[in-house]
């Protein structure tokens, strides 16, 4: 009987021990999974109200890795007037211009030091560049787009790109950008067809990225990879703009106004009424390059949500500004149509013509590399030259 009771006690003890061990295991697992689920920082939440931005989280910005919905053809586009007679490229614009979200292939979420630290970036260079333009990117990295301190403030650089080609060609070019990214960390790439007619889409995708990762950046330069830009002059101009104060809005470049869409199907800039009905465009700055404040960039992004995409990206920027009640302004130092040099027998590549400029479009890579070093030459004297007199008066 005593032996049986001992066995009963041992059995009951084993059960109690099992219950205690099981309970401890459950508590341990609960806290383990709780810690694991809280280990990721809270995503950045941006609330824009009355064209102002407020960061609701102090955590660093996360890569934008949620899957983008597949872009489906909008069949209702076929109901627009004379759709069958439109060129194929215009049909594609009407079929797909509602698509604004594409997967990111290359990202740099900490380019500005995190969303809440992005005010440390004074001038962010946003350069539109197709994958094949490797030589241009390499020259820019060594010249005016070099990341550096200029007059005490930071210049940062980003190239924005889509994809090109198909099959092996597409894979090769994507790999090229991936190699550049591993070395320079300066490329944003989305999985959409990179073409002239998708430049507006590229701009919108960048602005979405900026709102998420660099919302407090002071100023931006937005331009092509074949322009010559004197970014040191840009910094001086922008510092002067900020020093004067009084307004947050800035959108400056080569102002174009009193023009309308080109209706000739043979033109590169052809925009039929099915895409844009009005016969006039709002005022805008030439897309070769312009300067804008971070505030204005975010306003443009907000207004873009309700404006259908048209294929001319610089006009589209003007449309967003107009809807916000803002105006672009002219800057004599921005020459997106090229630099006119007066007189005969004049060296059109005299560095004194470029030393006082902000931007000239366009220039070959070799000429750009040479020109950048020539205007940086401390022994360059332009004060008494005719070119110096001609240009010294208007870039600020």
C-alpha positions as CSV (number, residue, x, y, z in Angstrom):
1,X,0.0,0.0,0.0
2,X,2.8,2.4,0.9
3,X,4.6,1.5,-2.4
4,X,1.4,2.2,-4.3
5,X,1.0,5.6,-2.6
6,X,4.6,6.5,-3.4
7,X,3.9,5.8,-7.1
8,X,0.8,8.0,-6.9
9,X,2.8,10.8,-5.4
10,X,5.5,10.4,-8.1
11,X,2.8,10.4,-10.8
12,X,1.1,13.5,-9.5
13,X,4.5,15.2,-9.1
14,X,5.4,14.5,-12.7
15,X,2.1,16.0,-13.8
16,X,2.6,19.1,-11.8
17,X,6.1,19.5,-13.1
18,X,4.9,19.1,-16.7
19,X,2.3,21.7,-16.2
20,X,4.8,24.2,-14.7
21,X,7.4,23.6,-17.4
22,X,4.7,24.0,-20.1
23,X,3.5,27.2,-18.6
24,X,7.0,28.6,-18.4
25,X,7.6,27.6,-22.1
26,X,4.4,29.4,-23.1
27,X,5.4,32.6,-21.2
28,X,8.9,32.4,-22.8
29,X,7.5,32.0,-26.3
30,X,5.0,34.9,-25.7
31,X,7.7,37.3,-24.8
32,X,10.0,36.1,-27.6
33,X,7.5,36.7,-30.3
34,X,6.4,40.0,-28.7
35,X,10.1,41.2,-28.8
36,X,10.5,39.9,-32.3
37,X,7.3,41.7,-33.6
38,X,8.5,45.0,-32.0
39,X,12.0,44.8,-33.3
40,X,11.3,46.6,-36.5
41,X,11.0,50.4,-36.3
42,X,7.6,52.0,-37.0
43,X,7.2,53.0,-40.6
44,X,7.4,56.7,-41.5
45,X,3.9,58.3,-41.6
46,X,3.7,61.5,-43.5
47,X,0.6,63.6,-43.2
48,X,0.4,66.5,-45.6
49,X,-2.2,69.2,-44.8
50,X,-2.4,72.6,-46.5
51,X,0.8,71.8,-48.3
52,X,2.7,71.3,-45.1
53,X,4.4,68.1,-44.0
54,X,4.6,66.6,-40.5
55,X,6.7,63.6,-39.6
56,X,4.8,61.5,-37.1
57,X,7.5,58.9,-36.3
58,X,11.0,59.5,-35.1
59,X,12.3,56.2,-36.6
60,X,14.4,56.0,-39.8
61,X,12.7,55.6,-43.1
62,X,12.3,52.0,-44.3
63,X,12.8,50.7,-47.9
64,X,9.6,50.8,-49.8
65,X,9.2,47.0,-50.3
66,X,5.5,46.4,-50.5
67,X,4.4,44.8,-53.8
68,X,3.1,47.1,-56.4
69,X,-0.2,46.1,-58.1
70,X,0.3,44.9,-61.7
71,X,-0.4,47.7,-64.2
72,X,-3.5,46.6,-66.2
73,X,-4.6,48.0,-69.5
74,X,-7.5,50.4,-69.2
75,X,-9.8,49.1,-72.0
76,X,-12.2,52.1,-71.6
77,X,-9.5,54.2,-73.3
78,X,-10.7,52.8,-76.6
79,X,-13.9,54.8,-76.2
80,X,-12.2,58.1,-76.7
81,X,-12.8,59.9,-80.0
82,X,-10.9,58.5,-83.0
83,X,-8.9,56.1,-80.9
84,X,-8.2,53.6,-83.7
85,X,-6.5,56.4,-85.8
86,X,-4.1,57.4,-83.0
87,X,-0.4,56.4,-83.1
88,X,0.5,53.3,-81.1
89,X,2.5,55.3,-78.6
90,X,-0.4,57.6,-77.9
91,X,-2.7,54.5,-77.5
92,X,-0.3,53.1,-74.9
93,X,-0.4,56.4,-73.0
94,X,-4.1,56.3,-72.8
95,X,-4.2,52.6,-71.9
96,X,-1.7,52.9,-69.1
97,X,-1.5,56.5,-67.8
98,X,-3.4,55.5,-64.7
99,X,-0.5,53.3,-63.6
100,X,1.7,55.2,-61.1
101,X,3.1,52.4,-58.9
102,X,5.9,50.1,-60.1
103,X,8.3,47.8,-58.2
104,X,11.6,49.3,-57.1
105,X,14.7,47.5,-58.3
106,X,17.3,49.7,-56.7
107,X,16.7,51.9,-53.7
108,X,18.7,54.1,-51.3
109,X,16.3,54.9,-48.5
110,X,19.0,56.4,-46.3
111,X,20.4,58.7,-49.0
112,X,19.4,61.8,-47.0
113,X,20.4,60.3,-43.7
114,X,16.9,59.2,-42.9
115,X,13.7,61.1,-43.3
116,X,14.0,63.1,-40.1
117,X,17.6,64.1,-40.8
118,X,17.0,65.0,-44.5
119,X,17.2,68.8,-43.6
120,X,21.0,68.3,-43.5
121,X,20.9,68.0,-47.3
122,X,20.9,71.5,-48.8
123,X,20.9,70.6,-52.5
124,X,19.7,67.2,-53.8
125,X,20.7,66.6,-57.4
126,X,18.0,64.6,-59.1
127,X,19.4,63.5,-62.5
128,X,17.2,61.7,-65.1
129,X,19.4,59.1,-66.6
130,X,18.7,56.0,-68.8
131,X,20.6,52.8,-68.1
132,X,22.7,53.0,-71.3
133,X,24.2,56.4,-70.3
134,X,27.0,55.0,-68.1
135,X,29.6,57.3,-69.6
136,X,27.5,60.4,-68.7
137,X,27.0,59.2,-65.1
138,X,30.7,58.6,-64.6
139,X,31.6,62.1,-65.8
140,X,29.0,63.7,-63.6
141,X,30.2,61.9,-60.6
142,X,33.6,63.4,-61.1
143,X,32.5,66.9,-61.9
144,X,29.4,69.0,-61.1
145,X,27.4,66.1,-59.5
146,X,30.2,65.1,-57.1
147,X,28.8,64.7,-53.5
148,X,30.6,67.3,-51.4
149,X,30.4,70.3,-49.1
150,X,30.0,73.5,-51.1
151,X,30.2,76.8,-49.3
152,X,29.6,74.9,-46.0
153,X,26.5,72.9,-47.1
154,X,25.9,69.4,-48.4
155,X,25.3,68.5,-52.1
156,X,23.9,64.9,-52.6
157,X,23.3,63.1,-55.9
158,X,20.7,60.7,-57.2
159,X,20.2,59.2,-60.7
160,X,16.7,58.1,-61.5
161,X,16.1,55.4,-64.0
162,X,13.7,52.8,-65.4
163,X,14.5,49.7,-67.4
164,X,15.5,49.4,-71.1
165,X,15.4,46.6,-73.7
166,X,14.1,43.1,-73.3
167,X,15.5,39.7,-72.5
168,X,19.3,39.5,-72.2
169,X,19.8,43.2,-73.0
170,X,17.5,44.2,-70.2
171,X,19.3,41.9,-67.8
172,X,22.6,43.3,-68.9
173,X,21.7,46.9,-68.3
174,X,20.0,46.1,-65.0
175,X,23.2,44.4,-63.9
176,X,25.2,47.5,-65.0
177,X,23.1,49.7,-62.7
178,X,23.4,47.2,-59.9
179,X,27.2,47.3,-60.2
180,X,27.2,51.1,-60.2
181,X,24.9,51.0,-57.2
182,X,27.2,48.8,-55.2
183,X,30.1,51.2,-55.8
184,X,28.4,54.6,-55.6
185,X,25.0,54.1,-53.9
186,X,23.4,56.8,-56.0
187,X,20.7,55.1,-58.2
188,X,16.9,54.8,-57.9
189,X,15.5,52.3,-60.4
190,X,11.9,51.2,-61.0
191,X,10.6,48.4,-63.2
192,X,9.0,50.4,-65.9
193,X,10.0,51.1,-69.5
194,X,12.4,54.1,-69.6
195,X,11.4,56.3,-72.5
196,X,10.8,59.9,-73.4
197,X,7.1,59.4,-73.0
198,X,7.5,58.0,-69.5
199,X,9.5,60.9,-68.1
200,X,6.4,62.2,-66.3
201,X,6.0,58.9,-64.6
202,X,9.6,58.9,-63.6
203,X,9.2,62.3,-62.0
204,X,6.1,61.2,-60.0
205,X,7.8,58.0,-58.8
206,X,10.8,60.1,-57.6
207,X,8.5,62.6,-55.8
208,X,6.8,59.7,-54.1
209,X,10.2,58.4,-53.0
210,X,11.2,61.9,-51.8
211,X,8.1,62.3,-49.7
212,X,9.0,59.1,-47.9
213,X,12.7,59.4,-47.6
214,X,13.8,63.0,-48.0
215,X,10.9,65.2,-47.0
216,X,12.9,68.0,-45.4
217,X,15.5,68.4,-48.1
218,X,16.0,72.2,-48.6
219,X,16.4,72.4,-52.4
220,X,16.5,70.2,-55.4
221,X,18.0,70.4,-58.9
222,X,16.1,68.3,-61.3
223,X,17.6,67.8,-64.8
224,X,19.0,65.7,-67.5
225,X,22.3,63.9,-67.6
226,X,23.6,65.8,-70.6
227,X,23.5,69.3,-69.1
228,X,26.4,71.3,-67.7
229,X,25.5,72.6,-64.3
230,X,27.6,74.9,-62.1
231,X,26.4,73.5,-58.8
232,X,28.6,75.8,-56.8
233,X,26.8,78.7,-58.3
234,X,23.5,77.0,-57.5
235,X,24.4,76.8,-53.9
236,X,25.3,80.5,-53.7
237,X,22.0,81.4,-55.4
238,X,19.9,79.2,-53.1
239,X,21.7,80.4,-50.0
240,X,20.9,83.9,-51.1
241,X,17.3,82.9,-51.7
242,X,17.1,81.4,-48.2
243,X,18.9,84.3,-46.6
244,X,16.4,86.8,-48.0
245,X,13.6,84.6,-46.7
246,X,9.9,85.4,-46.7
247,X,8.7,82.5,-48.9
248,X,9.0,78.7,-49.1
249,X,8.1,78.3,-52.8
250,X,10.8,78.3,-55.5
251,X,10.6,76.9,-59.0
252,X,13.2,78.6,-61.2
253,X,14.6,77.8,-64.6
254,X,14.2,78.7,-68.3
255,X,10.6,80.0,-68.3
256,X,8.3,79.0,-71.2
257,X,4.8,80.5,-71.5
258,X,2.1,81.4,-74.1
259,X,2.6,78.1,-75.9
260,X,0.4,75.1,-76.4
261,X,0.5,71.4,-77.3
262,X,1.9,70.4,-80.7
263,X,-0.8,68.6,-82.7
264,X,1.5,67.4,-85.5
265,X,1.8,63.5,-85.2
266,X,5.3,63.7,-86.7
267,X,6.7,65.7,-83.8
268,X,8.5,64.2,-80.8
269,X,6.3,66.4,-78.6
270,X,3.0,65.4,-80.2
271,X,0.1,65.6,-77.8
272,X,-3.4,65.1,-79.3
273,X,-6.6,66.4,-77.9
274,X,-7.4,62.9,-76.6
275,X,-4.5,63.3,-74.2
276,X,-4.7,67.1,-73.5
277,X,-7.8,69.1,-74.6
278,X,-6.7,72.7,-74.0
279,X,-4.9,74.6,-76.7
280,X,-2.6,76.3,-74.2
281,X,-0.1,75.1,-71.6
282,X,0.4,76.8,-68.2
283,X,3.7,78.5,-67.7
284,X,6.5,76.0,-67.1
285,X,10.3,75.7,-67.0
286,X,12.2,73.7,-69.6
287,X,12.9,70.2,-68.5
288,X,16.6,70.2,-69.2
289,X,17.1,71.5,-65.7
290,X,15.4,73.6,-63.0
291,X,15.7,74.4,-59.3
292,X,13.0,74.0,-56.8
293,X,12.5,74.1,-53.0
294,X,11.7,70.9,-51.1
295,X,8.4,72.5,-50.1
296,X,7.4,73.1,-53.8
297,X,8.5,69.5,-54.7
298,X,6.0,68.1,-52.2
299,X,3.3,70.4,-53.3
300,X,3.8,69.2,-56.9
301,X,3.5,65.6,-55.7
302,X,0.3,66.3,-53.8
303,X,-1.3,68.0,-56.8
304,X,-0.2,65.2,-59.2
305,X,-2.6,62.8,-57.5
306,X,-5.5,64.5,-59.3
307,X,-3.9,65.5,-62.6
308,X,-3.9,62.9,-65.4
309,X,-0.4,62.1,-66.8
310,X,0.7,63.7,-70.1
311,X,3.9,62.7,-71.7
312,X,5.7,66.1,-71.5
313,X,7.2,66.1,-68.0
314,X,8.1,69.8,-67.8
315,X,4.6,70.8,-68.9
316,X,3.2,68.5,-66.3
317,X,5.2,70.1,-63.6
318,X,3.7,73.5,-64.7
319,X,0.2,72.0,-64.6
320,X,0.8,70.9,-60.9
321,X,2.1,74.3,-60.0
322,X,-0.9,76.0,-61.6
323,X,-3.3,73.8,-59.7
324,X,-1.6,74.8,-56.5
325,X,-1.8,78.5,-57.4
326,X,2.0,78.7,-57.7
327,X,4.1,80.2,-60.5
328,X,7.5,79.2,-62.0
329,X,10.0,82.0,-62.5
330,X,12.7,82.8,-65.0
331,X,16.4,82.7,-64.2
332,X,18.8,84.1,-66.8
333,X,21.5,81.8,-65.7
334,X,19.6,78.7,-66.9
335,X,19.9,78.0,-70.6
336,X,18.0,74.8,-71.5
337,X,18.0,75.8,-75.2
338,X,21.8,76.2,-75.3
339,X,24.1,79.2,-74.7
340,X,24.1,81.9,-77.3
341,X,27.6,83.5,-77.7
342,X,27.5,86.9,-79.4
343,X,30.0,87.9,-82.0
344,X,32.1,86.2,-84.6
345,X,35.4,84.3,-84.2
346,X,34.6,83.7,-80.6
347,X,35.5,80.5,-78.7
348,X,32.1,79.1,-77.8
349,X,33.8,77.0,-75.1
350,X,35.6,79.9,-73.4
351,X,35.1,79.0,-69.7
352,X,34.3,82.6,-68.9
353,X,31.0,82.1,-70.7
354,X,30.2,79.3,-68.4
355,X,31.7,80.4,-65.1
356,X,28.8,82.6,-64.2
357,X,26.1,80.3,-65.4
358,X,23.8,77.9,-63.5
359,X,23.1,75.5,-66.3
360,X,23.6,75.0,-70.0
361,X,21.9,72.3,-72.0
362,X,23.4,70.4,-73.7
363,X,27.1,69.3,-73.6
364,X,29.0,66.2,-74.6
365,X,30.7,64.3,-71.7
366,X,34.2,65.1,-72.8
367,X,33.5,68.8,-73.1
368,X,31.7,68.7,-69.8
369,X,34.7,67.1,-68.0
370,X,37.0,69.7,-69.5
371,X,34.8,72.7,-68.9
372,X,34.3,71.8,-65.2
373,X,38.0,71.8,-64.6
374,X,38.5,74.9,-66.5
375,X,36.0,77.0,-64.5
376,X,37.5,75.6,-61.3
377,X,41.0,76.9,-62.3
378,X,42.0,79.5,-59.7
379,X,44.1,81.3,-62.3
380,X,41.1,81.8,-64.6
381,X,40.6,85.5,-65.2
382,X,37.3,86.7,-66.6
383,X,36.8,90.1,-65.1
384,X,38.3,92.1,-67.9
385,X,37.1,89.8,-70.7
386,X,34.1,90.5,-72.9
387,X,32.6,87.2,-71.9
388,X,33.0,88.1,-68.2
389,X,31.3,91.5,-68.7
390,X,28.5,89.8,-70.6
391,X,27.7,87.1,-68.0
392,X,28.7,88.7,-64.7
393,X,25.5,90.7,-64.5
394,X,22.7,88.2,-64.3
395,X,23.2,84.8,-62.7
396,X,22.1,85.9,-59.2
